[in-house]
Amino acid sequence: MAASSEIRRRLHHPVIDIDGHMAEHLPTLAPYFEREGLSLDHPSFRRMVPPYGGTDRSWHDQTPEERVATRTPRGPWWSAPARRTIDLATALFPPLLHERLDEIGIDFGVVYPSLGLVFLHTDDDEYRRGACRALNRANAETFAPLADRLTPVAAIPMHTPDEAVAELEYAVTHLGFKAVLCAGYVQRPFDALADKDPEVSRYAFWLDQFGLDSAYDYDPVWARAQELGVSIAFHSGFIGMTPYRSPSSYVFNHLSMLAEGQQSLAKSLFLGGVTRRFPHMNFVFLEGGVAWAAALYSDLVGHWEKRNLRALRAHLDPALIDRELMLGMMLRFAPDAPRLRGDLARRPVEAEDTLDEWAACGIERAEDIKGLFTERFYFGCEADDPLTSMAFNTAVNPFGAELKAMMGSDIAHWDVPDVTEVLVEAYEMVEHGWIDEDAFERFLFTNPAHFYTDTNPAFFKGTAVEADVDRLLAGD
């Protein structure tokens, strides 16, 4: 089996990793937290450190009985490289990752936080925003000397549009970030429970995903991101959401979790008309693969064909029922059935302005869905996922669509026990004949290049892949 470095030498294009990770080194981060006025001993900070804690005490601090009573989900454990200690060090120290990129077979990498993903969802406003800003400041300084081949993302909390816009502006204009990570949801309490015990909101909440039925208008966030020249990435865990609350099995909680969370987010943005209103803004959904997106895209087409306003009026409007025919059938096939009271048999009247659930999308024909979905949505896929090939199956995807899959290595996490095998695993799709070399190039280079340069043509200036990206954009 060829090593990743050897596979890279065979390719005629660069490899851009759109989702590697770092493992935050807390001793390095501590001074940045302190400069933001945050205490590492504060309960809000301590709740951020053990991920996915359902109470003030982490899973490990609870008895088995308490875990079951609170349905505290078992989060990741033994989740970083161990036997290959050099890979653990690579996750902790970005300069070492930079030093090993040729060995790994990667020309340029976009690096995401790990613990920072939890910071985005902290309830405490001061500690959420402060922790994200501290992390961003630390990474801006750490990665500055590595900019030719690595760039970090800025963590952008999304509890309100104002918060998100403020952090976007600070990260891009003050710290110099050119890639950002937004929270994929906000847990919000039900208004109907506002006068109840605050503890209830730990268990009774809904997820705001910024599009359909959001508590706020998030258009100012997308607009400001576009003005600042940053495409939007989403990368939030879904453990802790029903049905991902097993107190005994992390594997149970992890299976399909990221895909379902990203699918829900994509539905919210799409049906909320975000891709219609922002036809030049790119969004990427990370670590859930692309199989869910192929299914969602196909399902959207099928639902629109049966439930667009014209189809509803033509086939499903209760006013179309032939009551005389129905009465005859009832007398023939259910002559002894008791007659229901009129109010039980009557269908409620649907308000006219609620009938068209596609209004925000502005869809006139099913083919419109292809552009609104496949042009602006990108999908981060891990190297070992064979279902990435579904993105390139134009014979099955409606209207011959190809979905914009991109490789995210997930370096630093448990599913990459050997960083030198990432490209090897990805190339297996070509070796098995599931995709061809041209599709592999789009997966590793073309799609990532367009994702970032559509919003910022200068994204790769000064990097090791600048010349290749310039040739791609010039059409050479």
C-alpha positions as CSV (number, residue, x, y, z in Angstrom):
1,M,0.0,0.0,0.0
2,A,1.4,3.4,-1.0
3,A,2.0,6.0,1.7
4,S,0.1,9.3,1.5
5,S,3.3,11.1,0.6
6,E,3.7,8.8,-2.4
7,I,0.1,9.2,-3.5
8,R,0.6,13.0,-3.3
9,R,3.6,12.8,-5.6
10,R,1.5,11.0,-8.3
11,L,-1.2,13.7,-8.3
12,H,-1.1,16.6,-10.7
13,H,-2.9,18.9,-8.3
14,P,-2.5,20.1,-4.7
15,V,-4.3,18.6,-1.7
16,I,-6.3,21.0,0.4
17,D,-7.5,19.7,3.7
18,I,-10.6,21.7,4.7
19,D,-11.1,20.3,8.2
20,G,-8.1,19.2,10.2
21,H,-8.1,19.7,13.9
22,M,-5.9,20.8,16.7
23,A,-6.1,19.6,20.3
24,E,-6.0,22.7,22.5
25,H,-3.0,22.9,24.8
26,L,-4.6,24.4,27.9
27,P,-1.4,25.7,29.4
28,T,-0.8,27.7,26.3
29,L,-4.4,29.0,26.2
30,A,-4.6,29.9,29.9
31,P,-3.0,33.4,29.6
32,Y,-5.4,34.3,26.8
33,F,-8.4,33.3,28.9
34,E,-7.0,35.4,31.8
35,R,-6.6,38.4,29.6
36,E,-10.3,38.2,28.7
37,G,-11.1,38.3,32.4
38,L,-12.1,34.6,32.6
39,S,-11.2,32.4,35.6
40,L,-10.3,28.8,34.9
41,D,-11.9,27.9,38.2
42,H,-15.3,29.5,37.4
43,P,-18.2,27.0,37.0
44,S,-19.0,28.2,33.5
45,F,-15.4,27.5,32.4
46,R,-15.3,24.2,34.1
47,R,-18.5,23.1,32.4
48,M,-16.9,23.9,29.0
49,V,-13.9,21.6,29.6
50,P,-15.6,18.2,29.9
51,P,-17.6,18.2,26.7
52,Y,-21.3,17.4,26.6
53,G,-21.9,17.6,30.3
54,G,-25.6,17.5,31.0
55,T,-25.3,19.0,34.5
56,D,-22.9,21.0,36.6
57,R,-21.0,17.7,37.1
58,S,-19.4,15.9,34.2
59,W,-20.3,12.3,33.2
60,H,-17.3,11.0,35.1
61,D,-18.3,12.8,38.3
62,Q,-21.7,11.1,38.4
63,T,-22.8,7.7,39.6
64,P,-24.4,5.4,37.0
65,E,-27.7,6.1,38.6
66,E,-27.3,9.8,38.3
67,R,-26.3,9.4,34.6
68,V,-29.5,7.5,33.9
69,A,-31.7,9.9,35.9
70,T,-30.3,12.9,34.0
71,R,-29.7,11.1,30.7
72,T,-26.3,12.6,30.7
73,P,-24.8,11.3,27.4
74,R,-21.5,9.6,27.4
75,G,-19.2,11.8,25.3
76,P,-15.9,11.1,23.6
77,W,-13.4,9.2,25.6
78,W,-9.9,7.9,24.6
79,S,-10.5,10.3,21.7
80,A,-7.0,11.3,20.7
81,P,-4.0,9.4,19.3
82,A,-2.0,7.5,21.9
83,R,0.2,4.8,20.5
84,R,1.5,7.2,17.8
85,T,2.5,9.8,20.3
86,I,4.1,11.9,17.6
87,D,0.5,12.3,16.2
88,L,-0.7,13.5,19.6
89,A,2.1,16.0,19.7
90,T,1.1,17.0,16.1
91,A,-2.4,17.8,17.3
92,L,-1.2,19.8,20.2
93,F,1.5,21.9,18.5
94,P,0.6,23.5,15.1
95,P,4.3,24.1,14.2
96,L,4.8,20.3,14.2
97,L,1.8,19.8,12.0
98,H,3.3,22.3,9.6
99,E,6.6,20.5,9.7
100,R,4.9,17.1,8.8
101,L,2.6,18.2,6.0
102,D,4.7,16.7,3.3
103,E,4.8,13.4,5.1
104,I,1.0,13.5,5.5
105,G,0.5,14.4,1.8
106,I,-1.2,17.7,2.4
107,D,-0.3,21.0,0.7
108,F,-2.5,23.3,2.6
109,G,-4.7,22.8,5.6
110,V,-7.5,24.7,7.4
111,V,-7.4,23.9,11.1
112,Y,-10.4,23.7,13.5
113,P,-10.5,23.7,17.2
114,S,-11.7,20.7,19.3
115,L,-12.5,22.0,22.7
116,G,-13.4,25.2,21.0
117,L,-16.4,23.5,19.5
118,V,-17.9,23.4,23.0
119,F,-17.1,27.1,23.7
120,L,-19.6,28.0,21.0
121,H,-22.5,26.5,22.9
122,T,-21.8,27.7,26.4
123,D,-24.9,29.3,28.0
124,D,-23.0,32.0,30.0
125,D,-22.7,35.0,27.6
126,E,-19.5,36.3,29.1
127,Y,-17.7,33.0,29.1
128,R,-19.0,32.0,25.6
129,R,-17.8,35.1,23.9
130,G,-14.7,35.5,26.1
131,A,-13.6,31.9,25.5
132,C,-14.1,32.2,21.8
133,R,-12.2,35.4,21.6
134,A,-9.4,34.1,23.7
135,L,-9.1,31.0,21.5
136,N,-9.2,33.2,18.4
137,R,-6.4,35.5,19.7
138,A,-4.3,32.5,20.7
139,N,-4.7,30.9,17.3
140,A,-4.1,34.1,15.3
141,E,-0.7,34.4,17.0
142,T,0.2,30.7,16.9
143,F,-0.6,30.2,13.2
144,A,0.8,33.5,11.9
145,P,4.3,32.1,11.1
146,L,2.7,29.1,9.5
147,A,0.4,30.9,7.0
148,D,2.1,29.5,3.9
149,R,0.5,26.1,4.5
150,L,-1.9,26.4,7.4
151,T,-4.7,28.7,8.4
152,P,-6.9,28.5,11.5
153,V,-10.6,29.2,11.7
154,A,-12.1,31.8,14.0
155,A,-14.8,30.5,16.4
156,I,-18.0,32.6,16.0
157,P,-20.8,32.2,18.6
158,M,-24.3,32.6,17.2
159,H,-26.6,33.1,20.1
160,T,-27.7,36.4,18.5
161,P,-27.0,38.0,15.2
162,D,-25.4,41.0,17.0
163,E,-23.0,38.7,18.8
164,A,-22.0,36.9,15.6
165,V,-21.5,40.0,13.6
166,A,-19.3,41.5,16.4
167,E,-17.1,38.5,16.6
168,L,-16.9,38.2,12.8
169,E,-15.7,41.8,12.5
170,Y,-13.2,41.4,15.4
171,A,-11.8,38.1,14.0
172,V,-11.5,39.2,10.4
173,T,-10.6,42.9,10.7
174,H,-8.6,42.9,13.9
175,L,-7.1,39.4,14.1
176,G,-6.8,38.8,10.4
177,F,-8.7,35.5,10.1
178,K,-9.8,34.5,6.6
179,A,-11.8,31.4,7.6
180,V,-14.5,31.1,10.2
181,L,-16.5,28.5,12.1
182,C,-20.0,29.3,13.2
183,A,-22.0,27.4,15.8
184,G,-24.5,25.1,14.0
185,Y,-27.4,25.8,16.4
186,V,-28.5,27.6,19.6
187,Q,-30.4,25.8,22.3
188,R,-33.3,28.1,23.3
189,P,-35.9,27.6,26.1
190,F,-39.5,27.4,25.2
191,D,-41.3,30.7,25.8
192,A,-44.2,28.7,27.2
193,L,-41.9,27.6,30.1
194,A,-40.5,31.0,30.8
195,D,-42.1,31.1,34.3
196,K,-41.0,27.6,35.3
197,D,-37.9,26.5,37.2
198,P,-34.8,27.4,35.2
199,E,-33.6,23.9,35.6
200,V,-36.3,22.8,33.2
201,S,-34.5,24.5,30.3
202,R,-31.7,22.0,30.6
203,Y,-34.0,19.3,29.3
204,A,-36.8,21.2,27.5
205,F,-35.4,23.3,24.7
206,W,-35.7,23.8,20.9
207,L,-32.9,24.2,18.4
208,D,-32.6,27.5,16.5
209,Q,-30.7,26.8,13.3
210,F,-30.8,30.4,11.9
211,G,-33.2,29.9,8.9
212,L,-36.7,28.7,9.1
213,D,-38.6,29.8,12.2
214,S,-35.5,31.3,13.8
215,A,-35.9,33.5,16.9
216,Y,-33.9,36.2,15.0
217,D,-33.2,37.4,11.5
218,Y,-29.7,36.1,10.8
219,D,-29.4,37.7,7.4
220,P,-27.1,40.4,8.8
221,V,-24.6,37.7,9.7
222,W,-24.5,36.2,6.2
223,A,-24.4,39.7,4.7
224,R,-21.5,40.8,6.9
225,A,-19.6,37.6,6.3
226,Q,-20.0,38.2,2.6
227,E,-18.7,41.8,2.9
228,L,-15.7,40.6,5.0
229,G,-14.9,37.9,2.4
230,V,-15.4,34.7,4.5
231,S,-17.4,31.7,3.6
232,I,-19.3,30.1,6.4
233,A,-18.4,26.7,8.0
234,F,-20.6,24.8,10.5
235,H,-19.2,22.2,12.8
236,S,-21.3,21.5,15.9
237,G,-21.7,18.2,17.7
238,F,-25.2,16.9,18.3
239,I,-24.5,14.7,21.3
240,G,-27.0,15.6,24.0
241,M,-29.8,16.1,21.6
242,T,-32.6,13.5,21.5
243,P,-32.0,10.7,20.5
244,Y,-28.3,11.0,21.2
245,R,-28.4,10.7,25.0
246,S,-27.2,7.3,25.8
247,P,-25.5,7.4,29.2
248,S,-23.5,4.2,28.5
249,S,-22.4,4.3,24.9
250,Y,-20.4,7.0,23.1
251,V,-20.5,4.9,19.9
252,F,-24.4,5.0,20.0
253,N,-24.3,8.7,20.5
254,H,-21.8,9.3,17.7
255,L,-23.3,7.2,15.0
256,S,-25.1,9.4,12.5
257,M,-25.1,12.3,15.0
258,L,-23.1,14.8,12.9
259,A,-25.0,13.9,9.7
260,E,-28.4,14.4,11.3
261,G,-27.4,17.7,12.9
262,Q,-26.1,19.1,9.6
263,Q,-29.1,17.8,7.7
264,S,-31.4,19.7,10.1
265,L,-29.3,22.9,9.7
266,A,-29.3,22.6,5.9
267,K,-33.1,22.2,5.8
268,S,-33.5,25.3,8.0
269,L,-31.3,27.4,5.8
270,F,-32.7,26.1,2.5
271,L,-36.4,26.3,3.5
272,G,-35.7,29.7,5.2
273,G,-34.6,31.0,1.8
274,V,-31.1,31.8,2.8
275,T,-29.5,30.4,-0.4
276,R,-32.1,32.4,-2.5
277,R,-31.3,35.7,-0.7
278,F,-27.6,35.1,-0.7
279,P,-26.8,33.5,-4.1
280,H,-23.0,34.2,-3.7
281,M,-22.5,33.0,-0.1
282,N,-21.0,29.6,0.5
283,F,-21.8,27.3,3.4
284,V,-20.0,24.1,4.3
285,F,-21.4,21.4,6.6
286,L,-18.5,19.5,8.2
287,E,-17.8,15.9,9.3
288,G,-21.3,14.5,8.5
289,G,-20.2,13.3,5.1
290,V,-22.4,13.8,2.0
291,A,-24.7,10.8,1.9
292,W,-27.3,12.7,4.0
293,A,-27.1,15.6,1.6
294,A,-27.7,13.4,-1.4
295,A,-30.8,12.0,0.4
296,L,-32.0,15.5,1.4
297,Y,-31.5,16.9,-2.1
298,S,-33.5,14.1,-3.6
299,D,-36.1,14.4,-0.9
300,L,-36.5,18.1,-1.4
301,V,-37.2,17.5,-5.1
302,G,-39.7,14.8,-4.3
303,H,-41.5,16.9,-1.7
304,W,-41.6,20.0,-4.0
305,E,-43.1,18.0,-6.8
306,K,-46.0,16.8,-4.6
307,R,-46.4,19.7,-2.2
308,N,-45.7,22.9,-4.2
309,L,-48.7,25.2,-4.2
310,R,-49.9,24.2,-7.7
311,A,-49.7,20.5,-6.8
312,L,-51.6,21.0,-3.6
313,R,-54.4,22.9,-5.3
314,A,-54.6,20.4,-8.1
315,H,-54.5,17.2,-6.0
316,L,-54.8,17.6,-2.2
317,D,-57.2,20.5,-1.6
318,P,-60.1,19.0,0.4
319,A,-62.5,21.2,-1.6
320,L,-61.8,18.8,-4.5
321,I,-63.4,15.8,-2.7
322,D,-66.5,14.5,-4.6
323,R,-68.8,14.3,-1.6
324,E,-71.5,12.5,-3.5
325,L,-69.1,9.8,-4.6
326,M,-67.7,9.5,-1.0
327,L,-71.2,9.2,0.5
328,G,-71.9,6.4,-2.0
329,M,-68.8,4.6,-1.1
330,M,-69.5,5.0,2.6
331,L,-73.0,3.5,2.2
332,R,-71.5,0.7,0.2
333,F,-68.5,-0.2,2.3
334,A,-69.2,1.1,5.8
335,P,-73.0,1.1,6.1
336,D,-73.0,0.2,9.8
337,A,-70.3,2.6,10.9
338,P,-71.5,5.2,13.4
339,R,-71.7,8.8,12.2
340,L,-69.2,11.2,13.8
341,R,-70.2,14.6,15.1
342,G,-69.7,17.3,12.5
343,D,-66.8,18.9,14.4
344,L,-64.9,15.6,14.6
345,A,-65.2,14.9,10.8
346,R,-64.5,18.5,9.7
347,R,-61.0,19.4,8.6
348,P,-59.6,22.7,10.0
349,V,-59.3,25.6,7.6
350,E,-55.8,26.3,6.5
351,A,-54.9,30.0,6.3
352,E,-54.1,31.1,2.7
353,D,-50.8,32.7,3.6
354,T,-49.5,29.4,5.1
355,L,-50.1,27.1,2.1
356,D,-46.9,27.8,0.2
357,E,-44.1,26.4,2.4
358,W,-41.6,27.1,-0.4
359,A,-42.3,30.8,-0.7
360,A,-39.0,31.9,0.9
361,C,-37.1,29.8,-1.7
362,G,-38.8,31.3,-4.7
363,I,-38.9,28.0,-6.5
364,E,-40.9,27.9,-9.7
365,R,-39.9,24.5,-11.0
366,A,-38.2,21.5,-9.5
367,E,-35.0,22.2,-11.4
368,D,-34.6,25.4,-9.4
369,I,-33.7,23.3,-6.4
370,K,-30.6,22.1,-8.0
371,G,-29.0,25.6,-8.2
372,L,-30.3,26.7,-4.8
373,F,-28.9,23.5,-3.1
374,T,-25.9,22.3,-5.0
375,E,-24.3,25.7,-5.9
376,R,-24.0,27.2,-2.4
377,F,-23.8,24.1,-0.1
378,Y,-20.5,22.3,0.3
379,F,-19.9,19.1,2.4
380,G,-16.9,18.1,4.4
381,C,-16.2,14.4,4.1
382,E,-13.7,12.3,6.0
383,A,-11.1,10.4,4.1
384,D,-12.4,6.9,5.1
385,D,-16.0,7.5,4.1
386,P,-16.8,5.5,0.9
387,L,-20.2,7.1,0.6
388,T,-18.5,10.3,-0.4
389,S,-18.8,8.8,-3.9
390,M,-22.5,9.6,-3.8
391,A,-21.7,13.2,-4.3
392,F,-20.3,12.4,-7.8
393,N,-23.1,10.0,-8.8
394,T,-24.8,12.2,-11.4
395,A,-26.7,9.2,-12.8
396,V,-28.7,9.0,-9.5
397,N,-28.7,12.6,-8.2
398,P,-31.8,14.5,-9.5
399,F,-31.1,16.5,-12.7
400,G,-27.6,15.1,-13.0
401,A,-26.4,17.1,-10.0
402,E,-22.9,16.7,-8.5
403,L,-22.7,17.7,-4.8
404,K,-19.6,19.7,-3.7
405,A,-17.8,17.3,-1.5
406,M,-14.4,18.3,0.1
407,M,-12.0,16.3,2.1
408,G,-11.7,17.1,5.8
409,S,-9.0,14.9,7.4
410,D,-10.2,15.2,11.0
411,I,-6.6,15.0,12.1
412,A,-6.2,15.1,15.9
413,H,-9.3,12.9,16.5
414,W,-9.8,9.2,17.3
415,D,-10.8,8.3,13.7
416,V,-7.4,9.2,12.4
417,P,-5.1,6.8,14.4
418,D,-2.3,7.5,11.9
419,V,-2.1,10.9,10.2
420,T,0.1,9.5,7.4
421,E,-2.8,7.3,6.1
422,V,-5.4,10.0,5.5
423,L,-4.7,10.4,1.7
424,V,-4.3,6.6,1.4
425,E,-7.8,6.1,2.7
426,A,-9.2,8.8,0.5
427,Y,-7.6,7.4,-2.6
428,E,-9.3,4.0,-2.1
429,M,-12.4,5.5,-3.8
430,V,-10.3,5.8,-7.0
431,E,-8.7,2.4,-6.6
432,H,-12.1,0.7,-6.1
433,G,-13.6,2.6,-9.1
434,W,-16.2,4.5,-7.1
435,I,-14.9,7.8,-8.5
436,D,-12.4,8.7,-11.2
437,E,-9.3,10.8,-11.0
438,D,-11.1,13.9,-12.1
439,A,-13.6,13.6,-9.3
440,F,-10.8,13.0,-6.9
441,E,-9.2,16.3,-8.0
442,R,-12.5,18.1,-7.4
443,F,-12.8,16.5,-4.0
444,L,-9.2,17.5,-2.9
445,F,-8.6,20.7,-4.7
446,T,-11.1,22.2,-7.1
447,N,-14.1,22.4,-4.7
448,P,-12.0,23.7,-1.7
449,A,-10.4,26.3,-3.9
450,H,-13.8,27.6,-5.1
451,F,-15.3,27.4,-1.6
452,Y,-12.8,29.9,-0.3
453,T,-12.1,32.1,-3.3
454,D,-15.7,32.7,-4.3
455,T,-16.0,35.0,-1.3
456,N,-12.3,36.0,-1.1
457,P,-10.3,35.8,-4.3
458,A,-7.1,36.4,-2.4
459,F,-7.6,33.6,0.1
460,F,-4.6,31.6,-1.1
461,K,-2.3,34.5,-1.8
462,G,1.1,34.0,-0.3
463,T,0.4,30.3,0.3
464,A,2.1,27.2,-1.1
465,V,-0.9,26.6,-3.5
466,E,-1.3,30.1,-4.8
467,A,0.0,29.4,-8.3
468,D,-2.2,26.3,-8.7
469,V,-5.3,28.1,-7.5
470,D,-4.5,31.1,-9.8
471,R,-4.3,28.6,-12.8
472,L,-7.6,27.0,-11.8
473,L,-9.4,30.3,-11.6
474,A,-7.9,31.4,-14.9
475,G,-9.3,28.3,-16.5
476,D,-6.0,26.8,-17.4
